[in-house]
């Protein structure tokens, strides 16, 4: 399946880290310092046109979560097909 993607900022397109991976890696176009107990929204620099009847899920990598206390508050983050703003 091909999903149209627009870059809002200078950022890499999502890509698979290894052949056979189930999910693609995305990266923030900027670095952030997050204080203990602080919650922030980190933009991805991406807009996508998800086909109707499908959704995009944003989930943490299990290895990253095991190594740090960094968590995604609403895991998984659900992006519906009608959403067209920056993720």
N, C-alpha and C positions, 0 to 999 in steps of 0.2 A: 504494500500500500504506500502511496506517495502522499505526503502531507505538506501543502505549501507552507513555507516559513519565511517571515520577514524579519530582518535584523534591524532593531531600533537603535542599536549602538554597535560599536566595534566589538564583536563577540564571535566566538567559534560556534558553528552549527552543532547541534547535538550529534554525538557519535557513539558507537559501541567501543568500549575499551578493549574488549577481546572478542574474537570470533565465537559465536554461539551464545553471547550474553543475551539475556531477556530484555534488559533495559538499556537505554542510552544515557550517557553522562551529559550533564549540562553544567555550565560554569557561569558565575556572575561576572559581568564586565568590570566590576570594581571590587576592591578589598574593603572589608568592614571589620571594625573592632566591636565586639559584643561584650558588654560588661556582665559579670555574674548576675543572674536573675533578670536580665534585660531581654525583651522580645523586640525584634525588628522585622520588617518586611524587606527582603532582598530581591530586587528585580533581576530578571534573567537577560534582558535585552532582546527577547524573542516574542514575536507574535506568530500564532499558528492558526490555520484554517482546518480545524478538525472536521471530518465528514460527519454529517448528521447520523445519529445512531451510535456514535463512538464517543469516547472520552479520553482524556490524557490524565495520567496519574503522576504526581510528583511524590517521590518517596526517598528516604535517606538510604545510602548504601549501608549495609549491615556492618561492614568492616569499620567504616568511619564512626558509626554510632558506638561500636564496641570500644574504640580507642579514645573517644572524647565524650564530653557531656553535651555536645551539640545535638539538638533535636529539632525536628520540624513539628510545630505545635498542632497542626491539623492533619497529621499523617493518616492516610495518604491525602495529599491535596488533589482535589478533583476539578479538572478543567472541562466544562461541558462544551459540546460542539458549537453552541451559539456564542461563546465568548470570543471576542476578537481583539481585545486590548492586550497590552504587554503582560506576560506571565510574571 
